[in-house]
Amino acid sequence: MRIEVLGLDYDKRISSFMVNARADYEWYLSKTQGSEENLQIQRDIIRGTKPYKNLRADLKLGCILPTIVLAVRHIDPEITASYNTDDAFIEASAEHIQALTEALVGVGPNDVDIVDGLQRTNALRQTLAELEGADREAFLRRSLRLEIWINIPFYSLAYRMLLLNAGQRPMSMKHQIDILSGGLAEDLKDIQGIEIIRLKDHKRRVRPGQFHLSTLAQAFQAWMQRSPNVDRTNLVVETMAVDEALESLGIDLNAEENAEHRDGFREFVSWIVQLDTLVGDANNRFFGNDTVVLGFAAAAGFAHKNETLNARLKPAMASLLEEAADPDDPLGINIFEQVRKSIDTKKSNVGEATRDLVFRAVREYILQAGTSRLADCWAQSASMV
């Protein structure tokens, strides 16, 4: 099992180091074991189609795959701390090359995400399964080119991925965010009271504070694009959403306000977890409903990016936490349920209408800086359905 670090580069726009490397198939397949399951919320793995059948045949003949992109967490930052990031061409010392190699040798599958190359990885695994004996051993010794982003923050990776895919759009924005969900989980896992459920856990939400990773990934997209409806079928609208997301992420990456801006979505998730805990087990279904979470996320994102509303967001958050502690009717959930049930299923898509209902109500609550009760805002929002 081998990996060879070839060089080191630094992306000044997203403040992250990238390792150029090559590894044998054995190292790669070992370190990405389980990534397919981790990322099942993205595009389904393509099986049995003619192009991938041809690819497996070519792999047996020794073809070279296009470079695969990985994100790797928990690499000792001291390894790269001494480099001058203003250097246009970083020349990594032999000592640091060796340290990076050792770090990557020791990395575990839980710290590795496939950013670009899931289908190629599946083709490798399927091909390996078809080989035996000496052919199998020879296959595992073949080399693969890798681009490895080390300790890259979630925001930075999201910006880079959306920007590079913006011209060709091989995937929807939703799929691209889903692919980065491992980094998102890493970014949110230390929020007090949260438990992030991955698809491979085969668990369902049974108590406040538990959120499926797929829900949080969609919430991030809703927060970023300021819309609760994240499934885009209209290409023009999808293009506008990606462009707006890039602009938002670009602002968030500005050096002077980097930390404060990047904490915006974390702050939102922390707020939702607190609200979820306060409304209690009796109302577990409220924030267990994806449509509610997406509506809240879109409204908070709308306020976060709006100069006028941004100053009202935190007072509204504080007021809503007080309302959530109301033992009689926290957050006006009873009124919300009545309004939701009154949606005409013959005229509207219930899921989309509910997301819009929540978005408008929470946005109005923030607009008023929490001076009205959310129950009143449900009623106002219902009049627009």
N, C-alpha and C positions, 0 to 999 in steps of 0.2 A: 504494500500500500504506500503510494508515493504522492507527495505534492511538492512542487518546485516554484518558489516565488521568483518572478522574473524582474519585478520592478514595483515602484510605488509612485502614485500620482496624487495631487491634491486639487480638489475642485473648490476654488475660492468662492464661487457663488453660493454653494450649499455647505461650505465649511466642513468638508468630509474627505477622508483619505480613501483611495481605491487601490487595491492590490491587483496587479496583473500576475496571473499564475497559470500553471498547467498542472494537471493531476492525472493520475491513472483512473480508469473507470472504477476500480475497487474503492479508492479513497472517496470519490465523488458519490457513488451509490451508497456507501456506508454513512457519509455525513448528511446526506439528504433523505435518509430513511424516514418515512412517515410524512414527508413534506406534501406528498400528493393528498394524504388525508387531511393535513392541516389546511390545505387550500381548496377543499372541495366546494367551498362557497363561491369560488371563481368559476371560470369556464369548465364545463365537464371535460374530463380527459377523453380525447378522441381515440376510439378503438376500432380497428378493423377496416378503416377507410383505405382506399388504394394508395394515396401518397405515403401514408405511414407504413403500409405493407412494403412499399418500395424502399422506404428509409431503413426498415429493419433488415432488408436484404442487403442494402449498401453497407450497413454497419457490420454485417458479417464479413464483408469484403474488405473492411478497413477504412471506410470513408472518415473524413474529418468533419465533425459537427461545427456549426457556427458557435461563436463564443456564448457561453451561458453566464448569466448574471446572478450573483448571490448577494444576500445581505447577511453578515455574520455579527452577532452580538458578543459582548463580554470578552473582547480582546484587550489585553493590558494597554491602556492609553500611553503608558510610559515609553512604549516601543517607538512611538512616532512623535513624542513630545519635543524632541530636540531639533526637529527639522524646521527650517525657515520656510514658511508657507508662501512667501513671496517669490521663491525660486520658480522660474518658469519650467525648469527641467530638474526635478529632484533626483539626486544620485544617492540611492540608498546604500549605506555601508554594508559590508559583508556581515558585520555583527548584527545589524538590524534585520537584514535579510534572513539570517539564521533564527533570530528571535521570532520574526513573523512566521517563518516556516514551522517552528516548534509550537507556536500558539495555534496555528491552523491544524496541525497534526492532532492536537489535544482537544479541539472543539467538539462539542456534542451535537447530535441532530436537533435537539430542542432549540439550539441557538442559531440555526441555519434556516433561512427562507429562500426559496427559489423566486427571484424577481422576474426573470425572463428565461424560460426554457422548460416549463413543466411538461409540454408535449414531447420534447426531445428526451427528457428524463424517463418518461413512460416508455418511449421507444427503446431506450437502453435497457430498462428492466425487462421488457417483454422479450427482447433479443437474448438477453442473458438466460432467461428461463427456457429458451429453445436450444441452448447449447449444453454440452456435457463434456466431461473429461478434459483433455488437452485443449480443445477448442474453447472451452469455458475459461480455463486459466489464461490462455493467450488473449482472450477478449478483455479480461479484467486488467491486463497490463497495458492496454492501449491508452493514449493520452487524449486529454480534453482541455481545451482552452477556457479559462475562467476570468471573469471580472468580478472581484470580490470587494464590496463596500463594507468597511469595518466600522462598527459602532455608529452607523449612520442614523441620525434621528428620524423618526417617522415623517415629520413634516418635510424634511429635506428629500427623502426618498420619494415621497408622493409628488413633490414638485418636479423632480428630475424625470420621473416616469411619465407624468402627464405631458411634460414639455416635449420629450423625445417622441412620444406617440402622437402628438397633436397633428403632425403633418399627414400621417398615414392612417390613423384611427383603426388599427387592427382589432381593437376591443372597445366596448363602451366604457365610459368613465366609471360606471358602477363596477365593472369587472376589474378595472385597473386598481380601484381602491380596495376591492376584495383581496386582490393578490397581496397587498401590503398589510393585510390584517394582522400578521404576526408581529410586525413592528408596532402596530397600534395597540395590541394587547400588552406588549412590553411597556409601552408608554403610560398605560392606564392602570396597570396591575397593582400599583402601590396606593391607589386612592382608597381612603378609609371606607370600609364597609362593602367594597365591591367584590364580587366573585364573577369572573369571566368564564363562560361556558363555551368550549370549542366543540365543533361538530363531532370530533373523534371521542369526546367524553361520553356521548350517548346519554346525556342528562337533560332533564327539563327543569324549567324554573319552578321552584316550590316555595320560595320565600323572597322577601324584599332584598334588594341588593344584588340579585343574580341577573346577569344579562348575557344573552348569547352574543358571541363575537360578531356574527353576521349582522345582528341588530346594531351594534356599535359602529361597524364599518359603514352601514347605510346611514346611521345618524351623523357620522363625520361628513359624508357626502352632502346630506341635507343641510347641515350646519354651514358647510363651505359654500354651497351654491344658493343658499337662502331660499330653498324650495323644498317642501315636504315630499314631493313626488320625484323619486330618484330613478325610476325606470323610464328612460327616454326612448321613444320610438321615432320621433321627428328629428331628422338629421340636422336641420337648421337649429332647432332648440338645443340639441345635444352639443353642437359646436359652440353655441353661445355659453352653455353651462361650463364647458371645459375652459374656454377663454377666460370666463369670470373666475373660475377656480384657480387658474394659473396666476391671474392678477392678485387674487387674495393671498395665495401661498407666497408669491413674490414679495408682497408687502410684509408678510409674516417673517420672511427670512432676512429682512433688513437688519443690519448689524446693530444699529443703535437701539432698536426696540425689540430685539430678537426674543429674549426670554419672556417678556411680558406678553407679547402678542401670541407666542406659541402656546402659552398657558391658557388661551381662550377656550379651546375645546375641552381640555382637562378640567377647567373650572366648571364648564357646563355639565360634564359627566359627574363631577363631584356633587354638584347641585341636584341633579336628577337622583343620585343615590340617596342623598339626604331626604329629598321629598318622598322617595319610594319607601324609605324606612319610617318616616313620620306617618304616612297614611296607613301603614301597618298591614298585617296579614289579612285583615278583613277586606282590604282593597288591593290585594296582590295582583288582581287581573288588570288594574289600570295601567301601570307602567310595564306590565307583562305584555301589553298590546303594542306591537311594533308601530302601528299607525300613530299612537299617542306619542311615543318616543321621537318619531320622525317629525311630527308637528312641533313639538317642543324644541327640537334641535334646529329646525329651520327658522323658527321665530327668534331663538337666541342668537343664531348666526346672523340673521338680518339686523338685529340690534347691534351686535358686536362690530359689524362693518359699517354702520351708519353713524356719522359723526354726531348727529343730534341725539339719537337714541342710545348711544353707547353710555352716556353719563347716567341714563335712567335704568340701565340694565341691572346694576348691582342693588340699588334700592328695591327694584321689583323682585329680584331674587330673594332678598331678605324678607320682604313682605309675604311672599308666597310660602316661605318656610314657616312663618307664623300661622298662615292659613292652613297649612298641611297638618298642624298640630291640633286643629279644631276637632274635638271628639265626635261632634254631631254630624258634620258634613264636610270633611276635609276636601279642599280644592273644588267644592261644588260638584263632586263626582256624581251625586244622584241626579243633578240637573243635566250633566253631560250625558249620562246614560239615557235619559229621557229624550234628549235631542238626537242622539245617535240613532235610537230606535225609530225615530220619526222620519228618517231619511227615506225617500221614495226609491225603492230598489228598481222600479221600472224606468226612472228618469236618470238615476245616477249610479255610478260605481261606488259601492258603499265604502270600500277601503280608501279610495281617492277622496271621496267627499268627507270622510272622517278626518283624514290627514289635513285637508284644507280647513275644516272646522277648528281643529286644535291649533293650527298655525295662526289663523286669524284671531282666535280668542287670546292666545298667549301674546301675540304681537300687540294686540290692543291693551292687554294688561301692562306690558312693558312701556308702551306709549304713554300710559297714564302713571307710570312709575310706581305701580302697585297701590294707587290711591283708591281704586275700586276693587271689589271682590271678584275673584275669578268666576264665581257663579254668575255675576252680572255680564261678564264678558262672554260666557257660553251663550247666554241669551242673545247678546248682540251679534255674535258670530252666526248663530242659527238663522237669524233673519236674512243672511246673505246666501244661505244654502239654496 
